[in-house]
Amino acid sequence: MPTTAPPSSELSRTETLYLSGLALVCVAVLVRTFDGEGEPLVASLALSGLAFVASYAMIRWLGPTFIKAGMKGRDLSKVNNSHYIPECMGGICAVVYLLTIIVFIPFPFYKDIVVATSGGGNRDVVLNAEFVQQGRLLHKFPHSKLASYLSAIISLQSITLLGIGDDLFDIRWRHKFFIPAFASIPLLVIYFIDFGVTSIVLPTFLQPYVGRELFDLGILYYGYMSAFSIFSPNSINILAGINGIEVSQSIVIALLLAFNDALYLFTPYPHPATDSHLFSLYFLLPFVGVSSALLIHNWYPARVFVGDTYCYFAGMVFVVVSILGHFSKTLILLLVPQIFNFVYSTPQLFGLIPCPRHRLPHFNARTGLLEPSVTKWEKDKQPRPIIDKVLRLLAQFKLLRLKEDEEGQIAETSNFTILNLWLVWRGPMREDRLAKEITLMQILLGLFGLFVRHRLALLIFREDNLSIRSAV
């Protein structure tokens, strides 16, 4: 059975060669983008490769430093594990990511800054298109686009500070729960100024009763987006507890969002949402780069722990691209496992049932397999009658493992997380197999969510916005 060895801070010769080669290729591609008009998507791919290299190397090099600073822990799901491994390594990825998207700022605006303007960003004087390519002439700079980009960076920096603070000071749940809403304020302000749409399209079967196709939610729509910004970071943080699961689910969601973006970029006709989905890709590609480096170190058997920083940071990346990219409802369809996990966890999260500090699956050292962790009930502390009935009903539908004592009272119940529920359904299994099966479930449900978004939705809506053509 695998044990966790003390982490090495040295890169092997093979790793050094691969990382050096990848970095050189990425730099060469990045330099070539200046020969044209910046090629921001190509530049983003190149910077994502450099972000992977930087994250991979820094995770390895800074591991011992984190351990010396006390940011360390033991992997409880391993046999005879007496070695500490570094925690909060997601903070490294978050910092590298933020630096990457800051360095990337000139590329989406290269044509506006260098090719088509005097460099002054004159907002008022605009020349005809036929003169734009003739030197550094006056041109209207897209200040709203730049404002969206900068507001996204501010929100991501805010949530990263929250995550680092949580890892350092172990902030209590009720104190940190609403902080992501404050981090989303820059996004909501820019959404209000630049877009401002608060109407939703009603299903066709409701339109005859309401008398309209669109229904304006007004300020409630901003409340919805604020609540969504709270849920997304916390949902990644709740679905955790085994090696690799936080990062793998995040990479899957990011890749599915990137695939959804590609659907709008490779249409046979100009699409009005092209810029919004390019904006999304600019933020998702570097995220996949840094997350891939972290996953290599966090996959079973883990050499590092990601910490709360990564969970909050990953969730806020999805909030940023979905709000400013105007597809928050699509993201909801990709977060079905996280939504189910949250709803399933509510009895313990809201104190209806005792909630231990850690609800990760129980490691059986004799078999080397993970089993559902449990909440034990004392004879003098039994659940209230209505809760007792609900627990027994859930057990009958295989949504819970329940054991009774000799008197028929509840002795223990499995903890309310999707990881424990999966073990109830599938039986004890190795940690890496559990992570693979949950990740595969995320992939399949995500693909089905996109199918629902672009195909099944046509059953209750008149059209899918993917089929809308640009007026240009």
Salt bridges, closest charged atoms under 4 A:
GLU15 OE2 - ARG60 NH2 2.89
ASP35 OD2 - ARG32 NH1 3.27
GLU37 OE1 - LYS111 NZ 3.70
ASP75 OD2 - LYS78 NZ 2.85
ASP112 OD1 - HIS139 NE2 3.20
ASP166 OD2 - LYS176 NZ 2.59
ASP170 OD2 - ARG357 NH2 2.29
ASP261 OD1 - HIS277 ND1 2.58
ASP308 OD2 - LYS176 NZ 4.00
ASP388 OD1 - ARG392 NE 2.69
GLU404 OE2 - ARG392 NH1 2.24
GLU406 OE2 - LYS379 NZ 3.45
GLU407 OE2 - LYS379 NZ 3.76
GLU412 OE1 - LYS376 NZ 3.06
GLU412 OE2 - LYS403 NZ 3.70
GLU431 OE1 - LYS78 NZ 2.81
ASP432 OD2 - ARG430 NH2 2.84
GLU437 OE2 - ARG426 NH2 2.78
GLU437 OE2 - ARG433 NE 3.03
ASP464 OD1 - ARG453 NH1 2.95
ASP464 OD2 - HIS454 ND1 2.90
